[in-house]
């Protein structure tokens, strides 16, 4: 039998102890890694914003405990169809979903939203534009976080107006006078095109002082007021219908390739557009880059200052989520309501690549943003005009729980008028009647 020396035994004890320590350390590291992995919360997001992938990368790089799993589920109606299906099925929805302002009541009637007010969402100090926050809430319940909007203004070809020695219109009456002069000088040119977009038409009516709907889900889910055929609403649609019937505006859809070419070539001199429209235009125009300018929306009564919005979106949290606090954090902080225009941040990407119009109010104090210029407008600082429109827009403008039906009905009725199968003066009466009938058939009480 071999006799071990004391030194050998001591060395063996050290080796065993060292191995044990290594094994324990390894076990500790594995446990720590597993524990850390377990603390990472994944939040599923559906949205279609341009450059959203880049914004998600920024969020995920700067938030280690919450990570966004992003899916582009389609824009607008494409996403809404899927979202309504999963809400009704009771499963399969994302944690956070992008929804446009006018669609919020349509979804709210299905009661799918988490009240983010319970998780820190608020408008303390006027954090967001007033009209946007009003449309994002129901009583004290916070259904949505405003992200981007579409305050309206008149985009116009400054080079063409200067060459023709025409005044840039400040009233809609002057706009019609300019339209007649432009078309008389060159019958192939128009002051604009009537694009038959229901969101655009509502923006026009809003700016004309039309208040077509009243709906307060906090007071009643089933009571709604529809007043589409009031004098103020008809005044706007009859004005534009008159321009169509007189041949003073074209009738191509805004978002067709041909329309983009016509804006660039000088066939169309203006577009009563939204804050996000220059971003859309920038991808289409080549020869007229820098020849465009922005003016405040013309007024129906000289000296008044009525402003409006066309479009814009929010982030909502769907109540199927198992992580409502984390999902609310994502909705609130993906595009944070604070001054974050530094290079590579979400708002830097959103503003300079996706051309979003920001709804956080403190953007108004950011000198960089206020004085920012865009290639389409040359050296003009246009954000101040859009900011004024957003701050001045009627805070009480509301939507119905069946806005998708009204939008489609409006498009169809306007199409009949554009093809001269219906008088423009009859369109809103017909939309009103069909909308009321639809609402009642769905169980709503209509005033």
ABEGO torsion letter per residue (X at the ends): XBBBBAAAAAAAAAAAAAAAAAAAAAAAAAAAAAAAAAABBBBBBBBABBGAAAAAAAAAAABAABBBBBBBAEBEAAAAAAAAAAAAAGBGBBABBBBBAAAAAAAAAAGABBBAAAAGBBABGGABBAAAAAAABBEABBABBBABBBBBBBBBBAAAAAAAGBBBBABAAAAAAAAAAAAAABAABBABBBAGBAAAAAAAAAAAGBBABBBBAAABAABBBBBAABAAAAAAAAAAAAAAAAGABBABBAABAAAAAAAAAGABABBBBBAAAAAAAAAABAAABGABBBBBBBBABBGBBBBBBBEEBBBBBBAABABAAAAAAAAAAABBBBBBABBGBAAAAAAAAAGBBBABAAAAABAAAAABBBAAAEABBAAAAAAAAAAABBAABBBBAAAAAAAAAAAAAAAAAAAGABBAAAAAAAAAAAAAAAAAAAGBBBX
